[in-house]
Structures are given as structure tokens and as C-alpha cells.
Amino acid sequence: MTTKAGADPVAQEETSHAARVRRAPLLLCLIVGGALLLAVMFLAVSIGPLRVPLAEVWQIMAGRAGLVDASHLSQRDTSVVWQLRVPRVVLGVMVGSALAISGAALQSLFTNPLADPGIIGVTGGASAGAVGAIVLAGSVGGLAGQWIVPLGAFAAGLGVTALIYALARPGRATGTARMLLVGIAVGSACQALTGFFTYIADDSQLQTLVFWQMGSLGKVTWPQVMASAPVYLLGLLVLMRRSRDLDVLTLGERQAQHLGLNVRRSRGTVIVATALLTGSAVAFAGSIGFIGLVVPHIVRLIVGPGHRALLPVSALAGAVLIVAADSAARTLNPPSEIPIGLFTAAVGAPFFLYLIVREKRRVW
């Protein structure tokens, strides 16, 4: 197919995709996704071993905002809603959106549909950093203690992401197989490091780590949410502002350079942003896999491949999925709690196998 002189390759790429993908309007997706997320959040706060009516949940929330007088409500229900469930739901929104948008960005950065923070080892690196911080500096208290785990997860996630990109960099005849092999090798090394920290942990740390490694939003507190929020918001803002760069990077490094993009700076920024988001998600929620793989592919079927729509809608969809999965984890077998990572793995593993089969000609 010939290309007209002076035409924008990015526009042509999106036009060719539009012929194959029926896109939904971005504004409609944001409105529907936002409404669905709010509904799921209120439902998640309401249900549990202690069921709180939705009307009472609304009164408690409005009371905390100073809109109504909620002093007549049960102190027990107020404490359960505001101190236990609301921070858990808020962190679930942050974790789901962070993993989903990171997966969408990494798939474009690596120009590979199988890229995902968990599959290529980024989550494992962040987990190793967080576990190391918990075991080696678990006695640190105060403000430093709240920040040391997120910083450990971020630093390790950043280092692993940069290493994987350097070893499986697009544009150097590196295909899916090479990236997966690099991810497996790096992820295995991170798992070994995590296993070592688990081995040297004491009994109290060990009980926390075993459940944490399967993914859990249990025992979330407001200080933890506040500690993760700045890192999460910074990474989210950076990736949103790089949506156009990601569109260009999907064309390949050489094409991106011809279009005037500073490829080195752009990919470095994306790497740091995804490490920030993955680190903020892993620090307090543990290892939750496949969200970054499944959600972007589903969203592409709805809004198309353009990152201006793909990134925010993926964030909304990931948040909805995590909050819904966490609600199921809390309610299916009360008073016990099922690790949320089991739910995401049950959905993500078959989807990953489907992608492997679909991409087998390029993989093998």
C-alpha cells in the first residue's frame, strides 16, 4: 500500500486499525466506566461479613465529608465502613488502574502484545524490593516506615524494567520469544531473591509475606493509602501525558525518530512511570498478576489502539476488575478471605494461553 507524501504515519496507522476495530466514543466510555466504578465501589463498601445498607453507606460518606449529620448512625458500622472498607476499596482502585495502564504502556514500549508487568518480571522485581524492605527494615516506624516499602518496590521495579528493556530492546531483531525468555530469567532471579528474604524472615513477618505474595488488600489502612497515593498519581499523570509518544513508539524506533520524537527520553520516561505505578501497586497489595495483560486487550476491542483513549479506559476497567475481585474474595468464604491473586490468575492464565496460541507463528 502506498503512502502519500507528507501524511502522518500515526494517523494512517490509526486509520488502518479503525477499519478493523469498531470504536466506541471516548466520552461515552469514560462516563459509563466511571459510573460503573462508582457503583462497584459503593457495593464493595456495603457487602461483607457485616452487611451495611447502601443508604447508610452513603450517609456515612456524606457525614465524613461534612455534608450531613451522621452522628446518629451506629459507631460500629461507621468504623467498619470508614476505617476498614473505604481505604481497601480506594487502594483497590489504585492497584487495578496502575497495573492495567502499566500493561498498556509496556505493550506499546516493547511493541509486544504479551508484555505485562507480571509476565515479563517487573512485578517480581517490585515484589522482591518490597519483601526485602519488609524483612530488612520492618522495625522502622513513623513516616520513614510508611515510605520504605513503596520506595523499595519502586527502586527494584525500575531496575528490573530497565534491565529487561536493555536485554530485549525493540528494534534489534528481538521478538516475542526473546522478551519472554528475558522476562522469565529475570523473574526467576527475583523470585529467588524473594525466597531468600522469606527464608530469613521471622514468624510474624513470614505469615504476612506468604499471604501478601498471593495478593491481598486486607489490613489496608489510610496511612498506607496516603503513602502510595503520591507515587501512583505521579506515574499516572506521566503516562497520560505520554499517550501521543506511545502512539508513535508503536511504529518502531526508526519511524519515531523520523517523526521527531526523542525516543531515548520518551522510553526512559515510560519506564520510570510504569515502575512508579507497579511499585505503588505491589508495595501494599502484593503480587497480583494478569491485570496488565488482560485489561488492555479487552479495552482495545472497545476503543481501538489509540493511547489517548486506551490509557484512561484501561485504568477504569482495571479498577473495576480489582474492586469486584476483592469483593468476591471477601464474601465467598466468610470469615476467611481468599487471596485476590487467585481470582486474577484464574481469569488471566487462560487468556494468556489464548494470546500465545494466536501469536505462535511469531513466537516460534
C-alpha positions in Angstrom: 0.0 0.0 0.0 1.5 3.4 -1.0 1.7 6.3 1.4 1.0 9.9 0.3 3.9 12.3 0.9 3.6 14.4 4.0 0.9 12.1 5.5 1.1 11.5 9.2 2.1 7.8 9.7 0.4 7.7 13.1 -2.9 8.9 11.6 -2.5 6.3 8.8 -1.8 3.6 11.4 -4.9 4.5 13.4 -7.0 4.7 10.2 -6.0 1.2 9.3 -6.8 0.0 12.7 -10.2 1.8 12.6 -11.1 -0.4 9.6 -10.7 -3.5 11.8 -11.8 -2.1 15.2 -15.2 -0.7 15.8 -14.5 2.1 18.3 -16.8 3.4 21.0 -16.7 7.2 21.7 -14.2 8.0 24.4 -16.5 10.3 26.3 -19.2 7.6 26.4 -16.6 5.0 27.7 -15.4 7.4 30.4 -18.9 8.2 31.6 -20.1 4.5 31.6 -16.8 3.3 33.1 -16.8 6.0 35.8 -20.5 5.2 36.7 -19.7 1.5 36.8 -16.7 2.1 39.0 -18.6 4.2 41.5 -21.4 1.6 41.6 -18.9 -1.2 42.2 -17.1 0.8 44.9 -20.3 1.5 46.9 -21.4 -2.1 46.6 -17.9 -3.3 47.8 -18.2 -1.0 50.8 -21.6 -2.3 51.6 -21.1 -6.1 51.3 -19.0 -8.3 53.6 -19.4 -10.4 56.7 -21.1 -7.3 58.2 -23.5 -6.0 55.7 -24.1 -2.3 55.7 -27.1 -0.9 53.7 -26.2 1.3 50.8 -28.3 4.2 52.2 -26.3 4.0 55.4 -23.0 3.8 53.5 -24.0 7.0 51.6 -24.9 8.8 54.9 -21.5 7.7 56.4 -19.6 9.0 53.4 -21.6 12.2 53.3 -21.1 12.7 57.0 -17.3 12.3 56.7 -17.4 15.0 54.0 -19.4 17.3 56.3 -22.5 17.3 54.1 -24.9 15.7 56.6 -25.1 14.9 60.3 -24.2 11.2 60.7 -23.8 11.1 64.4 -27.0 9.1 64.8 -25.5 6.1 62.9 -24.0 3.1 64.5 -20.4 3.7 65.6 -19.6 0.1 64.7 -20.9 0.5 61.1 -19.1 3.8 60.8 -15.8 2.3 61.8 -16.2 -0.7 59.6 -17.1 1.5 56.6 -14.6 4.3 57.0 -11.6 2.6 58.7 -11.7 -0.8 57.1 -13.6 -0.9 53.8 -13.2 2.5 52.2 -9.3 2.5 52.3 -9.4 -1.0 51.0 -11.6 0.0 48.1 -9.5 3.1 47.3 -6.3 1.1 47.3 -8.1 -1.5 45.0 -8.9 1.3 42.6 -5.3 2.5 42.6 -3.9 -1.0 42.2 -6.2 -2.1 39.4 -5.7 1.1 37.4 -2.0 1.2 37.9 -1.5 -2.4 36.7 -3.8 -2.0 33.7 -2.3 1.2 32.5 1.2 -0.1 33.0 0.4 -3.1 30.9 -1.0 -1.0 28.1 2.1 1.2 28.2 4.6 -1.7 28.3 2.9 -3.5 25.4 3.5 -0.4 23.3 7.0 0.2 24.6 8.0 -3.4 23.8 5.8 -3.4 20.7 4.6 -6.8 22.0 1.1 -7.9 22.9 2.3 -10.3 25.6 4.1 -7.6 27.7 2.7 -7.3 31.2 4.3 -6.2 34.5 3.8 -9.7 35.9 4.7 -11.8 32.9 8.0 -10.0 32.0 9.2 -9.9 35.6 8.5 -6.3 36.6 6.1 -7.2 39.3 8.5 -9.9 40.6 11.2 -7.2 40.8 8.9 -4.8 42.7 7.9 -7.7 44.9 11.5 -8.5 45.7 12.1 -4.9 46.6 9.0 -4.7 48.8 9.7 -8.0 50.6 13.3 -7.0 51.2 12.1 -3.7 52.7 9.6 -5.5 54.9 12.2 -8.1 56.2 15.3 -5.9 56.5 13.6 -2.7 57.6 10.4 -3.9 59.2 11.2 -2.4 62.5 11.4 1.1 61.2 8.5 3.2 62.4 6.9 6.5 61.8 6.8 8.3 58.4 10.0 6.5 57.3 8.4 3.2 57.9 5.4 4.1 55.7 7.6 5.1 52.8 10.3 2.5 52.9 8.2 -0.3 51.4 6.9 1.8 48.4 10.4 3.1 47.8 11.9 -0.4 47.9 9.2 -1.7 45.5 9.8 1.3 43.1 13.5 1.1 43.1 13.5 -2.7 42.4 10.7 -2.3 39.8 12.6 0.4 38.0 15.8 -1.6 37.9 14.1 -4.7 36.6 12.2 -2.8 33.9 15.4 -1.0 32.7 17.2 -4.4 32.6 14.5 -6.1 30.7 14.3 -3.3 28.2 18.1 -3.3 27.7 18.2 -7.0 27.1 15.0 -7.2 24.9 15.0 -3.8 23.3 12.7 -3.4 20.3 14.4 -2.7 17.0 17.2 -5.2 17.5 15.6 -8.2 15.9 14.1 -9.0 19.2 10.8 -10.9 19.0 8.3 -12.2 21.5 10.3 -15.3 22.3 13.4 -13.2 23.4 11.4 -10.9 25.5 9.6 -13.8 27.2 12.9 -15.6 27.9 14.4 -12.5 29.3 11.4 -11.9 31.5 11.4 -15.5 32.7 15.1 -15.3 33.6 14.8 -12.0 35.4 11.6 -13.0 37.1 13.2 -16.3 38.3 16.1 -14.3 39.8 13.7 -12.0 41.5 11.7 -15.0 42.9 14.9 -16.5 44.2 15.7 -13.2 46.0 12.1 -13.1 47.4 12.5 -16.7 48.5 15.7 -15.8 50.3 14.1 -12.9 52.2 11.2 -15.2 53.0 13.6 -17.7 54.4 15.3 -15.3 56.8 12.0 -13.6 57.9 10.8 -14.2 61.4 7.5 -15.9 62.2 5.4 -12.7 62.3 6.9 -11.4 59.0 6.5 -14.9 57.4 2.8 -15.1 58.0 2.3 -11.6 56.4 4.6 -12.4 53.5 3.0 -15.7 52.5 -0.4 -14.2 52.2 0.9 -11.0 50.7 2.7 -12.8 47.9 -0.6 -14.2 46.7 -2.0 -10.7 46.5 -4.3 -9.2 49.1 -5.9 -5.9 50.0 -6.6 -7.0 53.6 -5.4 -4.9 56.5 -5.1 -1.8 54.4 -5.0 1.5 56.4 -5.4 5.1 55.5 -1.6 5.8 56.1 -0.8 3.1 53.5 -3.2 4.7 51.0 -1.6 8.1 51.7 1.9 6.7 51.3 1.1 5.1 47.9 -1.1 8.0 46.5 1.7 10.5 45.5 3.7 7.8 43.7 0.6 6.5 42.0 -0.7 9.9 40.9 2.7 10.9 39.6 3.1 7.8 37.5 -0.5 8.0 36.2 -0.1 11.7 35.2 3.2 11.0 33.4 1.8 8.1 31.4 -1.4 10.1 30.5 0.8 12.9 29.2 2.8 10.4 27.1 -0.1 9.0 25.2 1.0 10.6 21.9 4.6 9.3 22.4 3.3 5.8 22.9 1.3 6.0 19.7 4.5 7.0 17.8 6.6 4.3 19.6 4.3 1.6 18.3 5.5 2.4 14.8 9.1 1.4 15.7 12.1 3.4 16.9 13.3 4.4 13.5 9.9 5.8 12.4 9.5 7.5 15.8 12.9 9.3 15.2 11.9 10.4 11.7 8.7 11.9 13.2 10.9 14.0 15.6 10.3 12.0 18.8 13.2 11.9 21.3 13.0 8.1 21.6 15.6 7.8 24.4 13.8 10.4 26.6 10.3 9.1 25.9 11.1 5.4 26.6 13.0 6.4 29.7 10.0 8.4 31.0 7.7 5.5 30.3 10.0 3.0 32.1 10.1 5.3 35.2 6.3 5.8 35.1 5.5 2.1 34.9 7.9 1.4 37.7 6.3 4.0 39.8 2.8 2.6 39.1 3.9 -1.1 39.6 5.8 -0.2 42.7 2.8 1.6 44.2 0.6 -1.3 43.4 2.9 -4.1 44.7 4.0 -2.3 47.8 0.8 -2.8 49.8 -1.3 -5.2 47.7 1.4 -7.8 46.9 1.8 -9.7 43.6 -1.4 -9.5 41.5 -0.9 -10.9 38.1 -2.5 -10.7 34.6 -4.4 -7.4 35.1 -1.9 -5.6 32.9 -2.3 -8.3 30.2 -6.0 -8.9 30.1 -7.5 -5.4 30.5 -5.6 -3.6 27.7 -6.6 -6.2 25.1 -10.2 -6.1 26.1 -10.2 -2.3 26.0 -8.6 -2.2 22.6 -11.6 -4.1 21.2 -13.8 -1.3 22.5 -11.9 1.9 21.9 -9.2 1.0 19.4 -5.4 1.2 19.8 -5.0 5.0 20.2 -3.5 5.6 23.7 -5.5 8.8 24.2 -8.5 6.5 24.8 -6.7 3.3 25.7 -4.9 4.5 28.8 -7.8 6.1 30.7 -10.3 3.5 29.8 -7.8 0.7 30.7 -7.3 2.4 34.1 -11.1 2.5 34.7 -11.5 -1.1 33.6 -8.6 -2.4 35.7 -10.0 -0.6 38.8 -13.5 -2.1 38.3 -12.0 -5.6 37.9 -9.8 -5.4 41.0 -12.6 -3.9 43.2 -15.0 -6.6 42.0 -12.5 -9.4 42.5 -11.7 -8.1 46.0 -15.4 -8.0 46.9 -15.7 -11.7 45.8 -12.5 -12.6 47.8 -14.1 -11.1 51.0 -17.6 -12.6 50.6 -17.3 -16.1 49.0 -15.9 -17.9 52.1 -16.5 -15.7 55.2 -15.0 -15.1 57.6 -11.9 -16.4 55.7 -10.5 -14.3 52.8 -9.4 -15.7 49.5 -6.2 -14.1 48.1 -7.2 -11.8 45.3 -4.3 -13.0 43.2 -6.1 -16.4 42.8 -9.0 -14.6 41.1 -6.9 -12.7 38.6 -4.8 -15.7 37.8 -7.9 -17.8 37.1 -9.0 -15.2 34.6 -5.6 -14.2 33.2 -3.9 -17.6 32.7 -6.4 -18.9 30.1 -6.3 -15.5 28.3 -2.5 -15.6 28.2 -2.6 -19.1 26.7 -5.0 -17.8 24.1 -2.6 -15.0 23.2 0.3 -17.5 23.0 -1.7 -19.6 20.5 -2.7 -16.6 18.5 0.9 -15.3 18.3 2.5 -18.7 17.9 3.8 -18.0 14.3 5.8 -15.1 15.6 6.8 -16.8 18.9 8.1 -20.0 17.3 
